Amino acid sequence: MGRRRCAGLVALAGALAACSSGGVEDRTPGGTPPPLAGTSAFVVTSDFQTGSFAVFPVLQPEAVTKNVARLHSDAVAREHDGIVYVVNRLGGDNIQAIDPAAGWATRWQCSVDNGSNPHDIAFAAPDKAYVTRYERAALLIVDPTTDSDCTGFVRGTIDLAALADADGLPEMDQAVVIGDRLYVTLQRLDRRNFFRPSGRSAIAVIDVATDTLVGAIDLTGANPFTESAGLAPDPVTGKLLVNEVGELGRLDDGGIEWVDPATLRAEGFFVTEQDLGGNVTDVVRIDDHHAYAILLDVEARSRVVRFDPTARRVAATLAAGDEFLVDVALGPDGATLYLTDRTLKRPGIRRFAVADDAELAPSPIDTGLAPFDVVFVAGP
């Protein structure tokens, strides 16, 4: 099981932190993807012993290329300016830049310090990005324009220890740059008590010009958590949609809220996990009456639901899994929902029409190893 999955299910608590299965075994590549044309889906795949990635054109999903190249067994991906950045988490402890236009070849793969457990990367400029590290109190500043020898990759650090709980680590997770500020979610979990929340969590606010901590936003609840997705501002309001699970296994201490980066204010839960009947581990909002969430119940079973954020009720269940459903994402057409389904019997990418929740063929899309995370890359 993955780094966060295994810790959380031992005690149904905390952020499922810090128990990756270790290195990646050698794999024979499954073939070379066709030249990048149109938009492609990049799928991180893993059985938590071995890691790889698959690629397919979104308009021709049956043309999937599996096991393109190795990744760490516990990884997530981000896309920025046409490059895929793979965050190889605990046991990998590096960032890997993959160039789709060069046949999905790795440009560079640079360490962020052994045992540091990177979780996210956010970009402020072509030569400046920030890496959150779950096992460190210092945020890392890096240069994504580095070469394969990683010269000059590490530019510096920003100390966030002032925002940590009593164990000295703030458990920094997701990050996003909006304007001249960087926002970093801090889970603040008690490592001496099975990674349970130690109080309300926060979002650190950092000035990207001076790389100084300028404040923090206190969240309504605790443990802002998604297994793979990153932070992204709402395209209309500019606000951040944050789901807070509290203590996993409890359904009375979490929910979803808007956080306004302009006013540095958390606005309170507009829907709770009691409303939905599970811990919310990922969410996609379409509009005020249409959203999707992955829910985790007290028995660690996952399901994907459509819910009405205004009426605060579940409207339909799209899928349920006997293994952790990890990532739900809106496709580049704005009309297709993508799910990384790790169901043991038939794992793969499943897609649903946003208009009516109908599942789209082919289903599931076989990605070789079970899918964990999906991002989209636009072609030339």
Buried (B, 14 or more C-beta within 10 A) or exposed (E): BBBBBBBBBBBBBBBBBBBBBBEBEEBEEBEEBBEBEEBBBBBBBBBBEBBBBBBBBBEEBEEBBBBBBBBBBBBBBBBBEEBBBBBBBBBBBBBBBBBBEEBBEBBBBBBBBEEBBBBBBBBBEEEBBBBBBBBBBBBBBBBBBBEEEBEEBBBEBBEBEEBBBEBEBBBBBBBBBBEEBBBBBBBBBBBEEBBBBBEBBBBBBBBBEEBEBEEBBEBBBBBBBBBBBBBEBEEEEEBBBBBBBBBBBBBEBBBBBBBBBEEBEBEEBBBBBBBBBBBBBBBBBBEEEBBBBBBBBEEBBBBBBBBBBEEBEBEEEBBBBEBBBBBBBBBBEEEBBBBBBBBEEEBBBBBBEBEEBEBBEEBBBBBBBBBBBBBBBEEE
